[in-house]
């Protein structure tokens, strides 16, 4: 019984490795990106470092500090961040 389970486990792990390598080399198809109701790719949510609110990235205000991007829900949070009130 344990040999069967071990064989099954090795087979599954082998399949996953072959699939991952195949996708990296372009030999295995990658699954399509999920679409929202309107047929568009869903927007990624980002978190405002000041008020901790999650907002869609495409609607957020953006600034960079020390090479890192920060996203904000409003001008008020952006101003507070720039004054040193966040992250």
N, CA, C and O atoms as a DFTB+ gen file, in Angstrom:
348 C
 N C O
     1  1       0.825      -1.200       0.000
     2  2       0.000       0.000       0.000
     3  2       0.868       1.263       0.000
     4  3       0.584       2.210      -0.733
     5  1       1.915       1.277       0.815
     6  2       2.761       2.466       0.875
     7  2       3.516       2.670      -0.429
     8  3       3.800       3.811      -0.792
     9  1       3.854       1.591      -1.155
    10  2       4.528       1.720      -2.445
    11  2       3.602       2.377      -3.466
    12  3       4.047       3.179      -4.287
    13  1       2.328       2.040      -3.414
    14  2       1.360       2.636      -4.334
    15  2       1.241       4.133      -4.074
    16  3       1.260       4.938      -5.005
    17  1       1.118       4.499      -2.800
    18  2       1.006       5.921      -2.455
    19  2       2.276       6.681      -2.829
    20  3       2.210       7.804      -3.328
    21  1       3.424       6.067      -2.587
    22  2       4.688       6.704      -2.927
    23  2       4.800       6.877      -4.441
    24  3       5.233       7.928      -4.914
    25  1       4.417       5.865      -5.194
    26  2       4.449       5.956      -6.653
    27  2       3.515       7.036      -7.173
    28  3       3.856       7.779      -8.094
    29  1       2.339       7.114      -6.575
    30  2       1.373       8.141      -6.963
    31  2       1.921       9.532      -6.664
    32  3       1.802      10.431      -7.497
    33  1       2.508       9.719      -5.509
    34  2       3.086      11.005      -5.129
    35  2       4.225      11.402      -6.073
    36  3       4.296      12.550      -6.511
    37  1       5.107      10.463      -6.382
    38  2       6.222      10.749      -7.293
    39  2       5.686      11.097      -8.685
    40  3       6.209      11.992      -9.350
    41  1       4.650      10.391      -9.118
    42  2       4.053      10.680     -10.424
    43  2       3.460      12.072     -10.488
    44  3       3.646      12.782     -11.476
    45  1       2.751      12.468      -9.451
    46  2       2.139      13.797      -9.412
    47  2       3.218      14.884      -9.395
    48  3       3.127      15.870     -10.127
    49  1       4.236      14.694      -8.555
    50  2       5.317      15.686      -8.496
    51  2       6.052      15.773      -9.825
    52  3       6.408      16.867     -10.264
    53  1       6.282      14.645     -10.464
    54  2       6.938      14.630     -11.770
    55  2       6.127      15.388     -12.802
    56  3       6.673      16.164     -13.586
    57  1       4.814      15.162     -12.799
    58  2       3.923      15.863     -13.726
    59  2       4.006      17.373     -13.509
    60  3       4.107      18.135     -14.471
    61  1       3.963      17.805     -12.254
    62  2       4.003      19.233     -11.958
    63  2       5.320      19.869     -12.400
    64  3       5.332      20.994     -12.899
    65  1       6.427      19.150     -12.216
    66  2       7.741      19.667     -12.637
    67  2       7.799      19.780     -14.151
    68  3       8.243      20.797     -14.684
    69  1       7.350      18.735     -14.849
    70  2       7.366      18.761     -16.315
    71  2       6.471      19.892     -16.835
    72  3       6.833      20.579     -17.791
    73  1       5.316      20.084     -16.215
    74  2       4.399      21.144     -16.638
    75  2       5.038      22.517     -16.452
    76  3       4.979      23.353     -17.353
    77  1       5.651      22.759     -15.285
    78  2       6.264      24.055     -14.990
    79  2       7.418      24.344     -15.953
    80  3       7.534      25.456     -16.469
    81  1       8.267      23.350     -16.192
    82  2       9.396      23.527     -17.113
    83  2       8.874      23.745     -18.531
    84  3       9.386      24.596     -19.259
    85  1       7.859      22.981     -18.922
    86  2       7.273      23.137     -20.249
    87  2       6.686      24.521     -20.458
    88  3       6.824      25.096     -21.538
    89  1       6.027      25.067     -19.430
    90  2       5.470      26.413     -19.532
    91  2       6.589      27.446     -19.636
    92  3       6.481      28.402     -20.404
    93  1       7.657      27.258     -18.870
    94  2       8.773      28.202     -18.903
    95  2       9.450      28.209     -20.272
    96  3       9.933      29.250     -20.718
    97  1       9.489      27.064     -20.936
    98  2      10.121      26.963     -22.253
    99  2       9.149      27.248     -23.399
   100  3       9.547      27.265     -24.564
   101  1       7.878      27.473     -23.066
   102  2       6.886      27.744     -24.088
   103  2       6.383      26.500     -24.797
   104  3       5.742      26.608     -25.842
   105  1       6.658      25.323     -24.254
   106  2       6.229      24.071     -24.868
   107  2       4.891      23.593     -24.339
   108  3       4.264      22.722     -24.941
   109  1       4.447      24.146     -23.227
   110  2       3.208      23.748     -22.580
   111  2       2.309      24.974     -22.539
   112  3       2.767      26.043     -22.135
   113  1       1.066      24.862     -22.936
   114  2       0.212      26.058     -22.938
   115  2      -0.035      26.588     -21.526
   116  3      -0.227      25.821     -20.582
   117  1      -0.025      27.903     -21.405
   118  2      -0.345      28.516     -20.121
   119  2      -1.825      28.864     -20.101
   120  3      -2.388      29.209     -21.140
   121  1      -2.465      28.779     -18.942
   122  2      -3.894      29.082     -18.880
   123  2      -4.149      30.556     -19.187
   124  3      -3.324      31.408     -18.859
   125  1      -5.279      30.859     -19.813
   126  2      -5.580      32.256     -20.129
   127  2      -5.837      33.068     -18.863
   128  3      -6.215      32.523     -17.827
   129  1      -5.627      34.362     -18.964
   130  2      -5.908      35.271     -17.857
   131  2      -7.414      35.355     -17.667
   132  3      -8.144      35.517     -18.645
   133  1      -7.896      35.251     -16.433
   134  2      -9.344      35.359     -16.231
   135  2      -9.845      36.757     -16.608
   136  3      -9.137      37.750     -16.438
   137  1     -11.063      36.815     -17.118
   138  2     -11.645      38.090     -17.523
   139  2     -12.819      38.440     -16.622
   140  3     -13.466      37.558     -16.059
   141  1     -13.085      39.720     -16.492
   142  2     -14.241      40.136     -15.698
   143  2     -15.497      40.078     -16.566
   144  3     -15.440      39.580     -17.690
   145  1     -16.607      40.567     -16.076
   146  2     -17.895      40.463     -16.779
   147  2     -17.905      41.187     -18.118
   148  3     -18.612      40.772     -19.036
   149  1     -17.135      42.259     -18.245
   150  2     -17.110      43.019     -19.490
   151  2     -16.077      42.467     -20.463
   152  3     -15.879      43.043     -21.533
   153  1     -15.420      41.373     -20.124
   154  2     -14.417      40.790     -21.006
   155  2     -13.050      41.419     -20.883
   156  3     -12.176      41.162     -21.710
   157  1     -12.845      42.242     -19.862
   158  2     -11.560      42.892     -19.637
   159  2     -10.806      42.158     -18.531
   160  3     -11.410      41.495     -17.688
   161  1      -9.488      42.284     -18.545
   162  2      -8.709      41.711     -17.454
   163  2      -9.054      42.462     -16.174
   164  3      -9.135      43.691     -16.181
   165  1      -9.260      41.735     -15.072
   166  2      -9.593      42.426     -13.823
   167  2      -8.410      43.263     -13.333
   168  3      -7.251      42.898     -13.528
   169  1      -8.724      44.374     -12.705
   170  2      -7.684      45.263     -12.196
   171  2      -7.139      44.722     -10.879
   172  3      -7.863      44.118     -10.088
   173  1      -5.892      44.946     -10.671
   174  2      -5.225      44.529      -9.438
   175  2      -5.540      45.538      -8.342
   176  3      -5.537      46.746      -8.581
   177  1      -5.811      45.038      -7.141
   178  2      -6.035      45.933      -6.008
   179  2      -4.709      46.241      -5.340
   180  3      -3.856      45.366      -5.196
   181  1      -4.541      47.489      -4.934
   182  2      -3.354      47.928      -4.198
   183  2      -3.817      48.549      -2.882
   184  3      -4.948      49.021      -2.766
   185  1      -2.924      48.539      -1.897
   186  2      -3.297      49.064      -0.580
   187  2      -2.644      50.414      -0.340
   188  3      -1.437      50.582      -0.518
   189  1      -3.457      51.362       0.062
   190  2      -2.981      52.689       0.434
   191  2      -2.182      52.535       1.731
   192  3      -2.718      52.029       2.717
   193  1      -0.903      52.962       1.756
   194  2      -0.092      52.782       2.961
   195  2      -0.493      53.698       4.121
   196  3      -0.065      53.476       5.254
   197  1      -1.302      54.716       3.855
   198  2      -1.709      55.647       4.906
   199  2      -2.964      55.154       5.617
   200  3      -2.958      54.978       6.835
   201  1      -4.046      54.930       4.858
   202  2      -5.320      54.555       5.487
   203  2      -5.636      53.061       5.372
   204  3      -6.648      52.594       5.895
   205  1      -4.765      52.316       4.683
   206  2      -4.900      50.861       4.529
   207  2      -6.069      50.437       3.646
   208  3      -6.431      49.261       3.646
   209  1      -6.672      51.358       2.891
   210  2      -7.776      51.058       1.995
   211  2      -7.240      50.364       0.740
   212  3      -6.163      50.705       0.250
   213  1      -7.995      49.392       0.224
   214  2      -7.651      48.750      -1.047
   215  2      -8.410      49.454      -2.163
   216  3      -9.614      49.690      -2.063
   217  1      -7.681      49.787      -3.234
   218  2      -8.282      50.450      -4.390
   219  2      -7.755      49.793      -5.667
   220  3      -6.665      49.220      -5.672
   221  1      -8.545      49.879      -6.760
   222  2      -8.030      49.369      -8.038
   223  2      -6.799      50.177      -8.459
   224  3      -6.796      51.405      -8.375
   225  1      -5.775      49.490      -8.905
   226  2      -4.514      50.139      -9.258
   227  2      -4.695      51.227     -10.313
   228  3      -4.058      52.278     -10.237
   229  1      -5.570      50.978     -11.303
   230  2      -5.724      51.952     -12.374
   231  2      -6.412      53.235     -11.901
   232  3      -6.336      54.256     -12.585
   233  1      -7.080      53.202     -10.748
   234  2      -7.744      54.390     -10.215
   235  2      -6.918      55.083      -9.126
   236  3      -7.260      56.187      -8.702
   237  1      -5.861      54.460      -8.683
   238  2      -5.071      54.981      -7.563
   239  2      -4.113      56.080      -8.010
   240  3      -3.669      56.114      -9.157
   241  1      -3.812      56.965      -7.090
   242  2      -2.767      57.966      -7.297
   243  2      -1.444      57.296      -6.964
   244  3      -1.378      56.484      -6.041
   245  1      -0.392      57.624      -7.701
   246  2       0.878      56.923      -7.538
   247  2       2.020      57.899      -7.290
   248  3       2.065      58.988      -7.862
   249  1       2.944      57.483      -6.422
   250  2       4.195      58.208      -6.244
   251  2       5.284      57.174      -6.000
   252  3       4.994      56.017      -5.694
   253  1       6.527      57.591      -6.134
   254  2       7.650      56.699      -5.873
   255  2       8.533      57.301      -4.798
   256  3       8.706      58.516      -4.711
   257  1       9.086      56.417      -3.981
   258  2       9.992      56.828      -2.911
   259  2      11.064      55.757      -2.786
   260  3      10.751      54.584      -2.586
   261  1      12.318      56.153      -2.902
   262  2      13.449      55.229      -2.824
   263  2      13.303      54.072      -3.806
   264  3      13.650      52.935      -3.489
   265  1      12.787      54.367      -5.005
   266  2      12.652      53.357      -6.042
   267  2      11.471      52.423      -5.892
   268  3      11.337      51.480      -6.672
   269  1      10.611      52.655      -4.914
   270  2       9.442      51.813      -4.696
   271  2       8.171      52.605      -4.993
   272  3       8.061      53.775      -4.626
   273  1       7.207      51.955      -5.662
   274  2       5.947      52.615      -6.010
   275  2       4.954      52.496      -4.861
   276  3       4.838      51.440      -4.237
   277  1       4.242      53.578      -4.586
   278  2       3.191      53.618      -3.570
   279  2       1.916      54.141      -4.226
   280  3       1.963      55.026      -5.081
   281  1       0.779      53.585      -3.816
   282  2      -0.506      53.936      -4.411
   283  2      -1.448      54.459      -3.324
   284  3      -1.431      53.984      -2.188
   285  1      -2.280      55.460      -3.701
   286  2      -3.127      56.134      -2.724
   287  2      -4.556      56.274      -3.222
   288  3      -4.811      56.373      -4.422
   289  1      -5.485      56.279      -2.264
   290  2      -6.903      56.387      -2.602
   291  2      -7.325      57.828      -2.835
   292  3      -8.327      58.072      -3.507
   293  1      -6.573      58.799      -2.287
   294  2      -6.979      60.202      -2.399
   295  2      -5.768      61.124      -2.317
   296  3      -4.675      60.720      -1.921
   297  1      -6.001      62.382      -2.708
   298  2      -4.958      63.408      -2.592
   299  2      -4.553      63.601      -1.124
   300  3      -3.383      63.827      -0.816
   301  1      -5.543      63.507      -0.224
   302  2      -5.253      63.682       1.198
   303  2      -4.258      62.648       1.708
   304  3      -3.318      62.995       2.424
   305  1      -4.452      61.386       1.348
   306  2      -3.521      60.339       1.782
   307  2      -2.145      60.525       1.145
   308  3      -1.118      60.302       1.786
   309  1      -2.135      60.936      -0.120
   310  2      -0.861      61.182      -0.796
   311  2      -0.098      62.314      -0.111
   312  3       1.105      62.199       0.120
   313  1      -0.796      63.411       0.215
   314  2      -0.145      64.539       0.896
   315  2       0.361      64.138       2.272
   316  3       1.458      64.526       2.674
   317  1      -0.439      63.359       2.994
   318  2      -0.032      62.907       4.332
   319  2       1.219      62.019       4.238
   320  3       2.117      62.119       5.074
   321  1       1.272      61.160       3.225
   322  2       2.436      60.306       3.010
   323  2       3.677      61.154       2.739
   324  3       4.747      60.896       3.289
   325  1       3.524      62.156       1.897
   326  2       4.661      63.013       1.555
   327  2       5.152      63.820       2.756
   328  3       6.329      64.174       2.826
   329  1       4.254      64.111       3.702
   330  2       4.650      64.816       4.943
   331  2       5.255      63.862       5.963
   332  3       5.717      64.299       7.017
   333  1       5.261      62.572       5.668
   334  2       5.847      61.602       6.598
   335  2       4.851      60.876       7.450
   336  3       5.227      60.312       8.477
   337  1       3.581      60.865       7.066
   338  2       2.555      60.220       7.881
   339  2       2.193      58.804       7.473
   340  3       1.139      58.310       7.875
   341  1       3.022      58.138       6.694
   342  2       2.706      56.779       6.283
   343  2       3.932      56.008       5.883
   344  3       5.002      56.580       5.675
   345  1       3.775      54.695       5.774
   346  2       4.820      53.728       5.396
   347  2       6.155      54.155       5.931
   348  3       7.155      53.469       5.716
